[in-house]
């Protein structure tokens, strides 16, 4: 049986701002759906609160715009997101998310059905920002991959308009114990290390990430660009090893490029003297 996990079932505008009386203001439209953070990555002990802005016009009533946030692929085309963080001292119409919490729930797949606190503000030419802060946080116990934000606007005559946005929820990965050593008796370097990922079930914080390709990168000096020197595939224990010939000096690092479910990671930079 498929279980539906819903972050937001109904959202309302708590702060009502008068809408200018114009023909543009009565045209029901959704221009933007902005999600922050745009690329959430969960660790074993963090939780991430989303902030969702919907820029719409022509919406009427306390529930003129509502949103839902659910795992899965959007059922239709998505609209662009153009979030810009204004930085310290910005105007009051930008609300930052609360400080992350660190709950330690039992390893299970929880249900999330709740309504966020909302806020509505005018932006000129009939456009308004409807701002939502879901009261449930994303953790590693939620499905990684594509999530869909569905925004529905309602006009004065009962007309409705629905638009979609999406984001990728990823779990953290960690490259560790990475070493670059000169291969004995040859002009070659041997790279070794370990790749772990957040354990989604919560039995451990991290577990080995097997059968993943990592990229070995090299550069001659700090003024040079990083070059791909080779690749390696992790074992069932998450370890990898690769010998690179004819490049003994310079700097080395390892990159895991990530997937739709797991975030990318870089190792620290390693130096080898020729």
C-alpha positions in Angstrom: 0.0 0.0 0.0 1.3 3.4 -0.9 1.5 5.9 1.9 1.1 9.6 1.1 3.4 11.9 2.9 2.1 15.5 2.9 4.1 18.4 4.3 1.4 21.0 3.8 -2.3 20.3 3.2 -3.7 23.8 3.5 -2.1 27.2 3.8 -3.7 30.5 4.5 -2.5 34.1 4.3 -2.4 35.5 7.9 -1.4 39.0 7.0 -4.0 40.6 4.6 -2.8 43.4 2.4 -5.2 45.5 0.3 -4.9 44.8 -3.5 -4.9 47.7 -5.9 -8.1 47.9 -7.9 -6.9 47.4 -11.5 -7.6 45.0 -14.4 -4.1 43.5 -13.9 -5.0 42.7 -10.2 -8.1 40.7 -11.3 -6.2 38.5 -13.7 -5.6 35.2 -11.9 -2.0 34.3 -12.4 1.0 32.6 -10.6 4.3 34.0 -11.7 6.8 32.3 -9.3 7.1 29.5 -6.8 10.3 30.0 -4.8 11.6 27.3 -2.4 14.3 27.9 0.2 16.7 26.2 0.6 16.6 25.4 -3.1 18.8 22.2 -2.6 18.1 20.8 0.9 20.5 18.2 2.2 19.7 16.2 5.3 22.3 14.8 7.8 21.8 12.3 10.5 20.8 14.8 13.1 19.5 17.9 11.3 16.0 19.0 10.2 15.3 21.5 7.4 12.4 23.9 7.5 11.2 25.0 4.1 10.2 28.5 3.2 7.9 28.8 0.1 7.0 32.0 -1.7 4.2 32.1 -4.2 4.0 35.2 -6.3 0.4 35.5 -7.6 -2.2 38.1 -8.6 -5.9 38.0 -8.7 -6.2 35.7 -5.7 -9.1 36.5 -3.4 -9.9 35.6 0.2 -8.1 34.3 3.2 -7.3 31.1 1.4 -6.6 32.8 -1.9 -3.4 30.8 -2.4 -2.8 27.4 -0.9 0.2 25.0 -1.3 1.0 21.4 -0.8 4.5 19.8 -0.6 4.8 16.1 -1.3 7.4 13.6 -2.5 7.1 12.7 -6.2 7.4 14.2 -9.7 5.2 17.1 -10.7 2.2 16.1 -12.8 2.7 19.0 -15.1 5.4 21.5 -16.2 7.1 23.5 -13.5 7.6 27.2 -13.4 11.0 28.9 -12.7 12.3 29.9 -9.3 14.2 33.1 -8.9 14.8 33.4 -5.1 17.4 36.0 -4.1 18.6 36.3 -0.6 18.7 40.0 0.2 21.1 39.6 3.1 21.2 41.4 6.4 19.1 44.5 6.9 16.6 43.6 4.1 13.0 44.8 4.1 10.5 43.2 6.4 8.8 41.4 3.6 11.5 38.7 3.6 11.2 36.1 6.3 14.0 33.8 7.2 13.5 30.3 8.4 13.9 29.4 12.0 17.1 27.9 13.3 17.4 24.2 12.5 16.3 21.7 15.2 17.9 18.4 15.8 15.2 15.8 16.7 16.1 12.1 16.9 12.9 10.3 15.9 12.6 6.5 15.8 13.5 4.9 12.5 10.1 4.9 10.7 8.4 6.7 7.8 6.3 9.4 9.5 3.1 10.9 8.2 3.2 14.7 7.7 -0.2 16.5 7.4 -0.4 20.0 8.7 -0.9 23.6 7.6 1.9 26.2 7.8 1.8 29.8 8.9 1.3 32.1 6.0 1.8 35.7 5.1 0.6 37.8 2.2 2.2 41.1 0.9 1.7 43.3 -2.1 4.4 43.8 -4.7 2.9 46.3 -7.1 1.0 45.9 -10.4 -1.4 43.5 -8.6 1.3 41.0 -7.7 1.4 39.6 -4.2 3.8 37.3 -2.4 2.1 34.6 -0.4 4.7 33.2 2.1 4.4 29.8 3.7 6.5 28.2 6.5 5.4 24.6 6.8 5.4 23.5 10.5 6.9 20.1 9.7 10.6 19.8 8.9 12.3 17.5 6.4 14.6 14.8 7.9 16.4 11.8 6.6 13.3 9.7 7.3 11.5 11.3 4.4 11.9 10.0 0.8 15.0 11.4 -1.0 14.6 12.5 -4.6 12.2 14.8 -6.3 9.5 16.7 -4.3 6.7 18.7 -5.7 5.3 22.0 -4.5 1.7 22.6 -5.8 0.3 26.1 -5.6 -3.3 26.8 -6.2 -4.8 30.3 -6.5 -8.5 31.1 -6.3 -10.1 34.1 -7.9 -13.2 36.1 -6.9 -15.5 34.2 -9.3 -14.4 30.8 -8.0 -11.9 30.2 -10.8 -8.8 28.2 -9.7 -5.3 28.0 -11.2 -2.6 25.5 -10.3 1.1 25.6 -10.9 4.0 23.4 -9.9 7.6 23.7 -8.7 10.1 21.0 -7.7 13.2 20.5 -5.7 15.6 17.6 -4.9 15.8 16.4 -1.3 19.2 14.7 -0.8 21.0 12.9 2.0 24.5 13.8 2.9 27.6 11.8 1.7 31.1 11.9 3.2 34.4 11.3 1.6 36.9 10.4 4.4 40.3 8.8 5.0 41.4 10.0 1.6 45.1 9.7 1.0 47.5 10.3 -1.9 50.8 8.4 -1.7 53.6 8.1 -4.2 53.6 4.5 -5.6 56.8 2.7 -4.6 59.4 2.5 -7.3 57.5 4.4 -10.0 56.3 7.8 -11.2 52.8 7.2 -10.0 50.4 8.2 -7.3 47.9 5.9 -5.5 44.7 7.5 -4.2 42.6 5.6 -1.6 39.6 6.6 0.6 36.1 5.8 1.8 32.7 7.0 0.8 29.8 6.9 3.3 26.2 8.0 3.1 23.5 8.9 5.6 21.7 5.8 6.6 18.0 6.6 5.8 16.6 4.1 8.3 18.4 5.5 11.3 20.0 2.3 12.5 23.4 4.1 12.2 24.3 7.6 11.3 26.4 6.7 8.2 26.9 3.5 6.2 29.2 2.5 3.4 28.1 3.6 -0.1 28.9 0.8 -2.5 29.2 0.7 -6.3 29.6 4.5 -6.7 32.0 6.1 -9.0 34.3 8.8 -7.7 36.5 11.1 -9.8 40.2 11.7 -9.1 41.2 15.3 -9.9 44.7 16.8 -10.2 46.1 20.2 -10.8 49.7 21.3 -11.3 49.5 24.4 -9.1 47.0 26.8 -7.6 46.9 28.8 -10.8 45.9 25.8 -12.8 42.4 24.4 -13.3 41.4 21.0 -11.8 41.7 18.1 -14.4 40.1 14.7 -14.3 42.9 12.2 -13.8 40.8 9.1 -13.4 37.9 7.4 -11.7 37.4 4.6 -9.2 34.4 2.6 -8.0 33.7 1.9 -4.4 33.5 -1.6 -3.0 30.8 -3.1 -0.8 32.7 -1.5 2.2 32.6 1.9 0.5 36.4 1.9 -0.1 38.1 2.9 -3.3 41.7 2.9 -4.7 43.2 4.1 -7.9 46.8 4.4 -9.2 47.5 7.3 -11.6 50.7 7.1 -13.6 53.0 10.0 -14.7 51.6 12.6 -12.4 53.6 12.6 -9.1 53.5 16.3 -8.1 50.9 18.9 -7.7 47.6 18.8 -5.8 45.0 16.0 -5.7 41.4 15.7 -4.5 38.5 13.3 -4.9 34.9 14.3 -5.9 31.7 12.3 -5.5 29.3 13.9 -8.0 26.2 12.9 -6.2 22.8 11.6 -7.4 19.2 12.7 -7.3 19.0 11.1 -3.8 22.5 11.8 -2.4 24.5 15.1 -2.3 27.9 15.6 -3.8 31.1 15.9 -1.8 34.7 16.8 -2.2 37.7 15.5 -0.2 40.3 17.9 1.2 43.1 18.9 -1.2 46.2 16.8 -0.9 49.8 17.8 -1.8 52.5 15.6 -3.2 56.0 17.0 -3.7 57.7 15.8 -6.9 
